[in-house]
């Protein structure tokens, strides 16, 4: 006769199947009915954290620590203490985290052979060193944790050690070495060898490192894997917001800006309800979208919310200041950031440094930044890195009075942006090419480049960039109409009675893009409907 499954059995089964809400219900019921062993209390703590219930998770993990102490299992107690340090640091409770770190170290001192417990306690100490400006020490500590994980065949500790060493090597300016360690950690995660919380930490940290190293291919691969992993656990809150910020960053690159905003809205909600690590990205990338579309006040507000996390909203905030003609302030900001940046973050900032130094009139500083960006780092030369370097080179060559070389660099950059399917980058390079052609007295080619750039920016809704192109061509958006040339095309087809689907087919645009253009037209003309827009166009002779 088969015995009926207990609440504990059901809870453990739900945990193994990643049904987190069911696991929490069953394990909590088992706890009420007869108590739980320490290992199962650890499971409940993990489930609570995954569901965004941080106070419950911390309380359960504290109980697990106490239960291990009662049992005389010092290694288990030390492991729980180390995880409490990580959770509390993540929640911004530094004092409590420091207290638990001291307790964990005392536990180690009293153990004859600390085994893998020592490795878990090294992790928070290594993180503090890495993000406290001492990556060499972080690298050493992570290496020791990795060695302990491998020695005692602990897959969680091994993968976390690989993540730490990889991140430290990237921070120190050795991206190829670092990415190799990260790939190895991801192999273990993808194979299901690593527990859920370490898996989520590794997924999100690896994708962040792909951004630092400008490795779009890896970012795509691991972001897709993270999205699948989160999709298999629909009630999970922890890590889900970070997943949305990573998706949004790729959407921005590829011109899907509406999709990016939708993903960021979800990320902001999840950051408030159990995934605080998503906060910076959720607000920073929203600030980027607002800046690119000319919504300066909203951009400043979003950047301010990102900065509340303790990490600066750079380079976006500096570029916003540049847009507002505050060149000196933007220059001061990026120079200060560069002075304190590690090698990986320096490369992330360099494209903006070139733009800001040129606008501020310091050609020598712009040239130095462009040369640093162009210098190869490691064996791999990633397309995004090449595109940014070629675009920066084109801009500096123009300022140096060498339009022929600038044109070649701009077209090289355009081809790279095209291969990356990055429309804003493509349009930006068309502007550089147009400026080069103007200086070479090739006015027909310049007009073609500017027209293509204007259309590309208009399709994205990048209003400030459109205005820049109009200024270069001697036009203004307010001469005969407040509309861009693309919006005028759409308006003419609207006036002919065309539906969005028909207009999209005629202009080779997506229906979403046409809908955005129509919305912009109604807003700019201050009219309530397509009929009213048509009447305005007729009255102002915009349809000729």
VEXDREN-2710 file (C-alpha; in Angstrom, 1 decimal):
% VEXDREN-2710
k/r/px/py/pz
1/UNK/0.0/0.0/0.0
2/UNK/1.4/3.4/-1.0
3/UNK/1.7/5.9/1.8
4/UNK/0.2/9.3/1.0
5/UNK/2.7/12.1/0.3
6/UNK/3.4/14.4/3.2
7/UNK/3.5/18.2/3.0
8/UNK/7.3/17.9/3.2
9/UNK/7.4/15.4/0.3
10/UNK/5.2/17.7/-1.8
11/UNK/7.3/20.7/-0.9
12/UNK/10.5/19.0/-1.9
13/UNK/9.0/17.8/-5.2
14/UNK/7.7/21.3/-6.0
15/UNK/11.2/22.7/-5.3
16/UNK/12.8/20.2/-7.7
17/UNK/10.2/21.2/-10.3
18/UNK/10.7/24.9/-9.7
19/UNK/7.1/25.5/-8.7
20/UNK/8.1/28.1/-6.1
21/UNK/4.7/29.2/-4.8
22/UNK/3.7/25.5/-4.3
23/UNK/7.0/24.7/-2.7
24/UNK/6.7/27.6/-0.2
25/UNK/3.1/26.6/0.7
26/UNK/3.9/23.0/1.3
27/UNK/7.2/23.5/3.1
28/UNK/5.7/26.2/5.3
29/UNK/2.8/23.8/6.1
30/UNK/5.3/21.0/6.9
31/UNK/7.1/23.4/9.2
32/UNK/3.9/24.2/11.0
33/UNK/2.9/20.6/11.4
34/UNK/6.1/19.1/12.7
35/UNK/9.1/21.3/12.0
36/UNK/11.7/21.0/9.3
37/UNK/15.3/19.7/9.2
38/UNK/17.9/22.4/8.8
39/UNK/18.5/21.5/5.1
40/UNK/14.8/22.0/4.3
41/UNK/14.7/25.3/6.2
42/UNK/17.5/26.4/3.8
43/UNK/15.2/25.3/0.9
44/UNK/12.4/27.5/2.3
45/UNK/14.7/30.4/2.6
46/UNK/15.8/30.1/-1.1
47/UNK/12.1/29.8/-2.2
48/UNK/11.1/32.9/-0.2
49/UNK/14.0/34.9/-1.8
50/UNK/13.1/33.7/-5.3
51/UNK/9.5/34.8/-4.7
52/UNK/10.7/38.3/-3.7
53/UNK/9.9/37.7/0.0
54/UNK/13.2/39.0/1.4
55/UNK/12.3/39.4/5.1
56/UNK/10.9/35.8/5.2
57/UNK/13.9/34.5/3.4
58/UNK/16.3/36.1/5.8
59/UNK/14.3/34.9/8.8
60/UNK/14.3/31.3/7.5
61/UNK/18.0/31.4/6.7
62/UNK/18.7/32.7/10.2
63/UNK/16.7/29.7/11.6
64/UNK/18.7/27.3/9.4
65/UNK/21.9/28.7/10.7
66/UNK/20.7/28.3/14.3
67/UNK/19.5/24.8/13.6
68/UNK/22.9/23.8/12.2
69/UNK/24.6/25.2/15.3
70/UNK/22.3/23.2/17.5
71/UNK/23.2/20.0/15.5
72/UNK/26.9/20.9/15.8
73/UNK/27.2/21.3/12.0
74/UNK/29.5/24.2/11.9
75/UNK/30.0/24.0/8.1
76/UNK/26.3/24.3/7.5
77/UNK/26.0/27.2/9.9
78/UNK/29.0/29.0/8.2
79/UNK/27.4/28.5/4.8
80/UNK/24.1/30.0/5.9
81/UNK/26.0/32.9/7.5
82/UNK/27.9/33.6/4.2
83/UNK/24.6/33.6/2.3
84/UNK/23.1/36.0/4.9
85/UNK/26.0/38.4/4.2
86/UNK/25.3/38.3/0.5
87/UNK/21.5/38.8/0.9
88/UNK/21.8/41.6/3.4
89/UNK/24.4/43.4/1.4
90/UNK/22.1/43.1/-1.6
91/UNK/19.3/44.6/0.5
92/UNK/21.5/47.5/1.5
93/UNK/21.8/46.4/5.1
94/UNK/25.5/46.8/5.4
95/UNK/25.7/46.8/9.2
96/UNK/23.8/43.5/9.6
97/UNK/25.8/42.0/6.7
98/UNK/29.1/43.0/8.5
99/UNK/27.8/41.4/11.7
100/UNK/27.1/38.1/10.0
101/UNK/30.4/38.2/8.2
102/UNK/32.2/38.5/11.6
103/UNK/30.1/35.6/12.9
104/UNK/30.9/33.5/9.9
105/UNK/34.7/34.1/10.4
106/UNK/34.4/33.2/14.0
107/UNK/32.8/29.9/13.0
108/UNK/35.6/29.2/10.7
109/UNK/38.2/29.9/13.4
110/UNK/36.6/27.2/15.6
111/UNK/36.6/24.5/12.9
112/UNK/39.4/22.0/12.5
113/UNK/38.9/21.7/8.8
114/UNK/36.5/24.3/7.4
115/UNK/36.2/22.5/4.0
116/UNK/34.0/24.3/1.4
117/UNK/32.5/26.6/4.1
118/UNK/35.6/28.7/3.9
119/UNK/35.0/29.2/0.2
120/UNK/31.5/30.5/0.8
121/UNK/32.8/33.0/3.3
122/UNK/35.4/34.2/0.9
123/UNK/32.8/35.2/-1.7
124/UNK/31.3/38.3/0.1
125/UNK/34.8/39.4/1.1
126/UNK/36.0/39.1/-2.5
127/UNK/33.0/41.0/-3.7
128/UNK/33.7/43.9/-1.3
129/UNK/37.3/44.0/-2.6
130/UNK/36.3/43.8/-6.3
131/UNK/33.7/46.6/-6.1
132/UNK/35.7/48.6/-3.5
133/UNK/38.4/49.4/-6.0
134/UNK/40.7/46.5/-5.3
135/UNK/40.2/43.9/-8.1
136/UNK/43.6/42.3/-7.5
137/UNK/42.6/41.2/-4.0
138/UNK/39.2/40.2/-5.3
139/UNK/40.8/38.0/-8.0
140/UNK/43.0/36.3/-5.4
141/UNK/40.0/35.6/-3.0
142/UNK/37.8/34.4/-5.8
143/UNK/40.6/32.1/-7.0
144/UNK/40.8/30.6/-3.5
145/UNK/37.0/30.0/-3.4
146/UNK/37.2/28.4/-6.8
147/UNK/40.0/26.1/-5.7
148/UNK/37.9/25.0/-2.6
149/UNK/34.8/24.4/-4.7
150/UNK/36.8/22.2/-7.1
151/UNK/38.6/20.4/-4.3
152/UNK/35.3/19.5/-2.5
153/UNK/33.3/19.0/-5.7
154/UNK/30.8/21.7/-4.7
155/UNK/29.1/22.9/-8.0
156/UNK/27.6/26.0/-6.5
157/UNK/30.9/27.2/-5.0
158/UNK/32.9/26.3/-8.1
159/UNK/30.5/28.2/-10.4
160/UNK/30.5/31.2/-8.1
161/UNK/34.3/31.1/-8.0
162/UNK/34.5/31.0/-11.8
163/UNK/32.1/33.9/-12.0
164/UNK/34.2/35.9/-9.5
165/UNK/37.5/35.2/-11.2
166/UNK/36.1/36.0/-14.6
167/UNK/34.6/39.3/-13.5
168/UNK/37.9/40.3/-11.7
169/UNK/40.0/39.5/-14.8
170/UNK/37.7/41.6/-17.0
171/UNK/37.8/44.4/-14.5
172/UNK/41.6/44.2/-14.5
173/UNK/41.7/44.6/-18.3
174/UNK/41.9/40.9/-19.5
175/UNK/38.6/40.4/-21.2
176/UNK/39.4/37.2/-23.0
177/UNK/40.6/35.4/-19.9
178/UNK/37.6/36.7/-18.0
179/UNK/35.1/35.6/-20.6
180/UNK/36.6/32.1/-20.7
181/UNK/35.9/31.7/-16.9
182/UNK/32.4/33.1/-17.4
183/UNK/31.7/30.7/-20.2
184/UNK/32.8/27.8/-18.0
185/UNK/30.5/28.9/-15.2
186/UNK/27.6/29.2/-17.7
187/UNK/28.2/25.6/-18.9
188/UNK/27.5/24.4/-15.4
189/UNK/24.4/26.6/-15.0
190/UNK/23.0/25.6/-18.4
191/UNK/23.4/21.9/-17.6
192/UNK/21.4/22.3/-14.4
193/UNK/24.3/21.5/-12.1
194/UNK/24.0/24.7/-10.1
195/UNK/21.3/25.6/-7.5
196/UNK/18.6/28.2/-8.5
197/UNK/19.9/31.3/-6.7
198/UNK/23.6/30.9/-7.7
199/UNK/22.3/30.2/-11.2
200/UNK/20.4/33.5/-11.3
201/UNK/23.3/35.4/-9.9
202/UNK/25.6/33.9/-12.6
203/UNK/23.2/34.5/-15.5
204/UNK/22.8/38.2/-14.6
205/UNK/26.4/38.9/-13.8
206/UNK/27.7/37.2/-16.9
207/UNK/25.4/39.3/-19.1
208/UNK/26.5/42.4/-17.3
209/UNK/30.1/41.5/-18.1
210/UNK/29.2/41.0/-21.8
211/UNK/28.0/44.6/-21.8
212/UNK/31.3/45.8/-20.2
213/UNK/33.3/43.9/-22.8
214/UNK/31.0/45.1/-25.7
215/UNK/30.4/41.5/-26.6
216/UNK/27.0/41.6/-28.3
217/UNK/27.0/38.0/-29.5
218/UNK/27.5/36.6/-26.0
219/UNK/25.0/39.1/-24.6
220/UNK/22.4/37.8/-27.1
221/UNK/23.1/34.2/-26.3
222/UNK/23.0/34.4/-22.6
223/UNK/20.1/36.9/-22.5
224/UNK/18.0/34.4/-24.5
225/UNK/19.1/31.6/-22.1
226/UNK/18.2/33.8/-19.1
227/UNK/14.8/34.6/-20.6
228/UNK/14.1/30.9/-21.2
229/UNK/15.2/30.1/-17.6
230/UNK/12.9/32.8/-16.2
231/UNK/10.1/31.7/-18.4
232/UNK/10.3/28.2/-16.9
233/UNK/9.6/29.8/-13.5
234/UNK/6.8/32.2/-14.1
235/UNK/6.2/33.0/-10.4
236/UNK/9.9/33.8/-9.7
237/UNK/10.5/37.5/-8.9
238/UNK/14.2/37.5/-8.1
239/UNK/16.3/37.9/-11.3
240/UNK/13.2/38.4/-13.5
241/UNK/13.6/42.2/-13.4
242/UNK/17.3/42.0/-14.3
243/UNK/16.3/39.7/-17.2
244/UNK/14.0/42.5/-18.5
245/UNK/16.7/45.2/-18.2
246/UNK/19.1/43.0/-20.2
247/UNK/16.4/42.4/-22.9
248/UNK/15.7/46.2/-23.0
249/UNK/19.3/47.0/-23.6
250/UNK/19.4/44.8/-26.6
251/UNK/16.0/46.2/-27.8
252/UNK/17.6/49.7/-27.6
253/UNK/20.6/48.6/-29.7
254/UNK/18.3/47.1/-32.4
255/UNK/15.9/50.0/-32.6
256/UNK/12.9/48.3/-30.9
257/UNK/12.4/51.2/-28.5
258/UNK/8.8/50.6/-27.7
259/UNK/9.5/47.1/-26.7
260/UNK/12.4/48.3/-24.6
261/UNK/10.2/50.7/-22.7
262/UNK/7.7/47.9/-22.0
263/UNK/10.4/45.6/-20.7
264/UNK/11.7/48.4/-18.5
265/UNK/8.3/49.0/-17.0
266/UNK/8.2/45.4/-15.9
267/UNK/11.8/45.6/-14.6
268/UNK/10.9/48.7/-12.5
269/UNK/8.0/46.8/-11.0
270/UNK/10.1/43.7/-10.2
271/UNK/12.8/45.9/-8.7
272/UNK/10.3/47.2/-6.2
273/UNK/8.9/43.7/-5.4
274/UNK/11.9/41.4/-4.9
275/UNK/14.6/42.1/-7.5
276/UNK/16.4/45.2/-6.2
277/UNK/19.5/44.4/-8.4
278/UNK/17.3/45.4/-11.4
279/UNK/16.9/49.0/-10.1
280/UNK/19.9/50.7/-11.7
281/UNK/19.4/49.2/-15.2
282/UNK/15.6/49.7/-15.1
283/UNK/15.9/53.4/-14.6
284/UNK/19.2/54.1/-16.5
285/UNK/18.0/52.6/-19.7
286/UNK/14.7/54.3/-19.5
287/UNK/16.7/57.5/-19.1
288/UNK/18.6/56.6/-22.3
289/UNK/15.4/56.2/-24.2
290/UNK/14.0/59.5/-23.0
291/UNK/17.3/61.3/-23.8
292/UNK/17.4/59.9/-27.3
293/UNK/13.8/60.8/-28.0
294/UNK/14.1/64.4/-26.6
295/UNK/12.2/64.0/-23.3
296/UNK/15.0/65.7/-21.3
297/UNK/13.1/66.3/-18.0
298/UNK/12.0/62.7/-17.9
299/UNK/15.5/61.5/-18.8
300/UNK/17.0/63.5/-15.9
301/UNK/14.4/62.1/-13.5
302/UNK/15.1/58.5/-14.6
303/UNK/18.9/59.0/-14.3
304/UNK/18.4/60.4/-10.8
305/UNK/16.5/57.3/-9.8
306/UNK/19.2/55.1/-11.2
307/UNK/21.8/57.1/-9.2
308/UNK/19.9/56.4/-6.0
309/UNK/21.3/52.9/-6.1
310/UNK/24.8/54.3/-5.5
311/UNK/26.0/53.8/-9.1
312/UNK/26.3/56.9/-11.3
313/UNK/24.0/57.2/-14.4
314/UNK/26.9/57.5/-16.8
315/UNK/27.6/58.2/-19.6
316/UNK/23.9/59.0/-20.2
317/UNK/23.7/61.9/-17.7
318/UNK/26.8/63.6/-19.2
319/UNK/25.4/63.2/-22.7
320/UNK/22.1/64.8/-21.5
321/UNK/24.1/67.8/-20.2
322/UNK/25.8/68.0/-23.6
323/UNK/22.4/68.1/-25.3
324/UNK/21.5/71.0/-23.0
325/UNK/24.7/72.9/-24.2
326/UNK/26.4/72.3/-20.8
327/UNK/29.7/71.2/-22.4
328/UNK/32.0/72.1/-19.5
329/UNK/29.8/70.3/-16.9
330/UNK/29.6/67.2/-19.1
331/UNK/33.4/67.3/-19.6
332/UNK/34.1/67.6/-15.9
333/UNK/31.8/64.7/-15.2
334/UNK/33.3/62.2/-17.6
335/UNK/36.8/63.2/-16.8
336/UNK/36.2/62.5/-13.1
337/UNK/34.5/59.2/-14.0
338/UNK/37.4/58.2/-16.2
339/UNK/40.0/59.1/-13.5
340/UNK/38.5/56.5/-11.1
341/UNK/37.4/53.9/-13.6
342/UNK/38.9/50.4/-14.0
343/UNK/40.1/49.3/-17.5
344/UNK/36.7/47.7/-18.4
345/UNK/34.6/50.7/-17.4
346/UNK/37.1/53.1/-19.1
347/UNK/36.3/51.4/-22.4
348/UNK/32.6/51.6/-21.8
349/UNK/32.9/55.4/-21.3
350/UNK/35.4/56.1/-24.1
351/UNK/32.9/56.7/-27.0
352/UNK/31.0/59.3/-25.0
353/UNK/34.3/60.9/-23.9
354/UNK/35.2/61.4/-27.6
355/UNK/31.8/63.0/-28.3
356/UNK/32.0/65.3/-25.2
357/UNK/35.6/66.4/-25.6
358/UNK/34.9/67.3/-29.3
359/UNK/31.9/69.3/-28.3
360/UNK/34.0/71.0/-25.5
361/UNK/36.7/71.9/-28.1
362/UNK/39.5/69.7/-26.7
363/UNK/40.6/68.0/-29.8
364/UNK/43.8/66.6/-28.2
365/UNK/41.7/64.8/-25.5
366/UNK/39.3/63.5/-28.1
367/UNK/42.1/62.1/-30.1
368/UNK/43.6/60.4/-27.1
369/UNK/40.3/58.8/-26.2
370/UNK/39.7/57.7/-29.8
371/UNK/43.2/56.1/-29.9
372/UNK/42.6/54.3/-26.6
373/UNK/39.3/53.0/-27.9
374/UNK/41.0/51.8/-31.1
375/UNK/43.8/50.0/-29.3
376/UNK/43.1/46.2/-29.3
377/UNK/42.4/44.6/-26.0
378/UNK/43.0/40.8/-25.9
379/UNK/42.7/38.5/-28.8
380/UNK/39.1/39.0/-29.8
381/UNK/38.0/42.1/-31.6
382/UNK/34.2/42.3/-31.2
383/UNK/32.0/44.0/-33.8
384/UNK/30.5/46.5/-31.4
385/UNK/33.9/47.5/-30.2
386/UNK/35.0/48.0/-33.8
387/UNK/31.9/50.0/-34.7
388/UNK/32.4/52.3/-31.7
389/UNK/36.1/52.8/-32.5
390/UNK/35.5/53.5/-36.2
391/UNK/32.7/55.9/-35.5
392/UNK/34.9/57.8/-32.9
393/UNK/37.8/57.8/-35.3
394/UNK/35.6/59.3/-38.0
395/UNK/34.4/62.1/-35.7
396/UNK/37.9/63.0/-34.6
397/UNK/39.3/62.9/-38.2
398/UNK/36.5/65.4/-39.2
399/UNK/37.6/67.7/-36.4
400/UNK/41.2/67.4/-37.5
401/UNK/40.3/68.5/-41.0
402/UNK/40.7/65.1/-42.8
403/UNK/37.4/64.5/-44.5
404/UNK/38.6/61.8/-46.9
405/UNK/39.9/59.6/-44.0
406/UNK/36.8/60.5/-42.0
407/UNK/34.5/59.3/-44.8
408/UNK/36.3/55.9/-45.0
409/UNK/36.1/55.5/-41.2
410/UNK/32.4/56.5/-41.2
411/UNK/31.5/54.0/-43.9
412/UNK/33.5/51.3/-42.1
413/UNK/31.5/52.0/-38.9
414/UNK/28.2/52.0/-40.8
415/UNK/28.9/48.5/-42.2
416/UNK/29.6/47.3/-38.7
417/UNK/26.5/48.9/-37.2
418/UNK/24.6/47.3/-40.2
419/UNK/25.9/43.9/-39.3
420/UNK/24.8/44.4/-35.8
421/UNK/21.3/45.5/-36.9
422/UNK/21.7/48.7/-34.9
423/UNK/19.8/51.5/-36.7
424/UNK/20.7/54.4/-34.5
425/UNK/24.4/53.7/-35.0
426/UNK/23.8/53.4/-38.7
427/UNK/22.1/56.7/-38.9
428/UNK/24.8/58.4/-36.8
429/UNK/27.4/57.2/-39.2
430/UNK/25.4/58.5/-42.2
431/UNK/25.6/62.0/-40.5
432/UNK/29.4/61.7/-40.3
433/UNK/29.6/60.5/-43.9
434/UNK/27.4/63.5/-45.0
435/UNK/29.6/66.0/-43.1
436/UNK/32.7/64.5/-44.8
437/UNK/31.1/64.7/-48.2
438/UNK/30.2/68.3/-47.6
439/UNK/33.8/69.2/-46.8
440/UNK/34.8/67.3/-50.0
441/UNK/32.4/69.4/-52.0
442/UNK/30.4/66.3/-53.0
443/UNK/27.0/67.9/-52.2
444/UNK/24.9/65.3/-53.9
445/UNK/26.4/62.5/-51.8
446/UNK/26.1/64.7/-48.7
447/UNK/22.4/65.2/-49.4
448/UNK/21.8/61.5/-49.9
449/UNK/23.6/60.7/-46.6
450/UNK/21.7/63.3/-44.6
451/UNK/18.4/62.2/-46.0
452/UNK/19.1/58.6/-45.1
453/UNK/20.2/59.7/-41.6
454/UNK/17.1/61.8/-41.1
455/UNK/14.8/59.0/-42.1
456/UNK/16.6/56.5/-39.9
457/UNK/16.4/58.8/-36.9
458/UNK/12.8/59.7/-37.6
459/UNK/11.8/56.0/-37.8
460/UNK/13.2/55.6/-34.3
461/UNK/11.5/58.7/-32.9
462/UNK/15.0/60.2/-32.2
463/UNK/13.8/63.8/-32.4
464/UNK/17.0/65.6/-31.2
465/UNK/19.0/63.7/-33.8
466/UNK/16.6/64.7/-36.5
467/UNK/16.9/68.3/-35.5
468/UNK/20.7/68.1/-35.7
469/UNK/20.4/66.8/-39.3
470/UNK/18.0/69.5/-40.3
471/UNK/20.4/72.1/-38.9
472/UNK/23.3/70.6/-40.9
473/UNK/21.2/70.8/-44.1
474/UNK/20.1/74.4/-43.4
475/UNK/16.5/73.4/-42.7
476/UNK/14.6/73.8/-39.5
477/UNK/11.7/71.7/-38.3
478/UNK/9.6/74.9/-38.0
479/UNK/10.0/76.5/-41.4
480/UNK/6.9/75.2/-43.2
481/UNK/6.0/72.5/-40.8
482/UNK/7.0/71.1/-37.4
483/UNK/7.1/67.6/-39.0
484/UNK/10.1/65.7/-40.2
485/UNK/10.3/64.6/-43.8
486/UNK/9.2/61.0/-42.9
487/UNK/6.3/62.4/-40.9
488/UNK/5.2/64.4/-43.9
489/UNK/5.3/61.3/-46.0
490/UNK/3.1/59.5/-43.5
491/UNK/0.8/62.5/-43.3
492/UNK/0.3/62.6/-47.1
493/UNK/-0.7/58.9/-47.1
494/UNK/-3.0/59.5/-44.1
495/UNK/-4.7/62.4/-46.1
496/UNK/-5.2/59.9/-49.0
497/UNK/-7.1/57.7/-46.6
498/UNK/-4.4/55.1/-46.0
499/UNK/-4.7/52.9/-43.0
500/UNK/-1.5/52.2/-40.9
501/UNK/-1.1/48.8/-42.5
502/UNK/-1.3/50.2/-46.0
503/UNK/1.1/53.1/-45.2
504/UNK/3.6/50.6/-43.6
505/UNK/3.5/48.6/-46.8
506/UNK/4.0/51.6/-49.0
507/UNK/7.0/53.0/-47.0
508/UNK/8.5/49.6/-46.0
509/UNK/8.0/50.3/-42.3
510/UNK/6.5/48.3/-39.5
511/UNK/2.9/49.1/-38.5
512/UNK/4.3/50.0/-35.0
513/UNK/6.6/52.6/-36.6
514/UNK/3.7/54.1/-38.6
515/UNK/1.5/54.2/-35.5
516/UNK/4.3/56.1/-33.7
517/UNK/4.6/58.6/-36.6
518/UNK/0.9/59.2/-36.6
519/UNK/0.9/59.8/-32.9
520/UNK/3.8/62.2/-33.3
521/UNK/2.0/64.0/-36.1
522/UNK/-1.1/64.5/-34.0
523/UNK/1.0/65.7/-31.0
524/UNK/3.1/68.2/-33.1
525/UNK/0.1/69.6/-34.9
526/UNK/-2.0/69.7/-31.7
527/UNK/-4.9/68.1/-33.5
528/UNK/-7.2/65.3/-32.1
529/UNK/-7.6/63.1/-35.1
530/UNK/-6.4/61.9/-38.5
531/UNK/-9.2/64.0/-40.2
532/UNK/-8.1/67.1/-38.3
533/UNK/-4.4/66.4/-39.3
534/UNK/-5.5/66.2/-43.0
535/UNK/-7.4/69.5/-42.7
536/UNK/-4.3/71.1/-41.1
537/UNK/-2.1/69.8/-43.9
538/UNK/-4.5/71.2/-46.6
539/UNK/-4.7/74.6/-44.8
540/UNK/-0.9/74.9/-44.6
541/UNK/-0.1/73.5/-48.0
542/UNK/1.8/70.5/-46.7
543/UNK/0.5/68.0/-49.3
544/UNK/2.1/69.5/-52.4
END
